[in-house]
Amino acid sequence: MIHYKELGLVNTRELFKKAMQGGYAIPAFNFNNLEQLQAIIAASVETKSPVILQVSKGARQYANQILLQYMAQGAVEVAKQMGCAIPIVLHLDHGDSFDLVKSCIDTGFSSIMIDGSHLPYEENIKLTRRVVDFSHRYDVSVEGELGVLAGVEDDVSSEQSHYTKPEEVEDFVKRTGVDSLAISIGTSHGAYKFKVKPGESPPPLRFDILDEVERRISGFPIVLHGASSIPQKIVDEINKYGGKLEDTAGVSEDQLRRAAKSAVCKINIDSDGRLAVTGAIRKVFYEKPDEFDPRKYLGPARDALIELYKHKIINVLGSNGKA
Ligand SMILES: [Zn+2]
């Protein structure tokens, strides 16, 4: 076993405390490969933002857990070398079992999510409590979830969303001992979040639910999943260069900005990054069909990611300068 502190990583406790006091949110960006990680570190160091490196079960299978461990350690060293030792968290996204959580903690994760949101309430509590008891022994922070998001993301999918019931949050937090709570207030997983016609706006987030949750567990860190904005500009670029994405819309950045100022301390962004990479690669393939050096298309994809992440950090989450 390797403990995350040996890798130079931190858990989320201090970061969320400061984010709560400062009225901003910490970015949680998913990664599975080198260019994504390079982009996350470059954007976070340049903006002096703390960051959560997020790995799903699928990403762990794709990239290899040992490699991921050394990549996270490498990220810490690279940030130092770039002149700003930003706090870096290595977080398991949507952990679905005790064994997976244990395996992640054994390989250096500093924070984990246990997602029992699809289970009946009492079973969600039981699973989450067991994971919390184990994780806290190693000072690893735990995110639980109440309510179900619609959409598809790796292994997690649901046809319908079920908003979080504010009357359950106090009991859940108290009985499980989690350090943060993901809630469902109308965000959604994946690139096809809301079926809207061009020019129409997606439904607004349920700030009434968020307010009621905040009232009931005042000062407790809240997490938003499925918070990509699906920028029309990137969708248009993908389609211009041979892609075939359907009409879609994401969560408006205005709404996320408002959420970041509240008890929301962590905002997950994955789909926007996937779109930015796809757009950049398609553009190179379209404009230079004779190109066959992967650096010549993965490089521009990395640059597009850096721009996207910096924009999110500065203009949406407000975590710039908080490292
Ligand atoms: Zn999620």
Residues whose N, C-alpha, C, O or C-beta is under 5 A from the ligand:
A	BS01	ZN	H225 G226
